[in-house]
Amino acid sequence: MAISLLAAHFIGDWYFQSRDMAKRKSSEVRVLWKHVGIVTVTLAAPVLLLAPDRMWLLVPNALLHAFIDWNLWSGYKASIPE
């Protein structure tokens, strides 16, 4: 199951994320939630198939993912000289 979740995360977080979305997700809330929604839907498939009783874990995962992307990327952008 862990490998399925990791693969789904990579697909949702990198493959389905456009370059524009990656740039804007830490400065535009709408873009951030669109990205988090894509990742969550991508993760839902293996969870639904392998552990449907754990679907509730998608909610804290989405919130944590949003928190990390907003704060981590905002800090990273601030550290790059213009």
Steps between C-alpha positions, in 0.01 A plus 500: 500500500781742582645467150158566345454811713848625421447445127162677513656790691777540241247490217271755664770727637734513202351351185162676526648827627575755231800727524264796538317329786830423672599867483165637618391248769685684777359842416145434376266307726274392212794341317619334821160335560475392137839329536405341833174378347685333214741328739213389725296355214810319373560353845135404540519223239750273679349577841152411374625176348740389774367650823154654457458526877787752501352747250467749787880533502480689171368806686794549741735409215351775283523757780859406578592506130347848466684625809833365378465627145387846605769548767790306354479654155434849638816470708697361209393783271590756767851356526576545129649839414316684224 
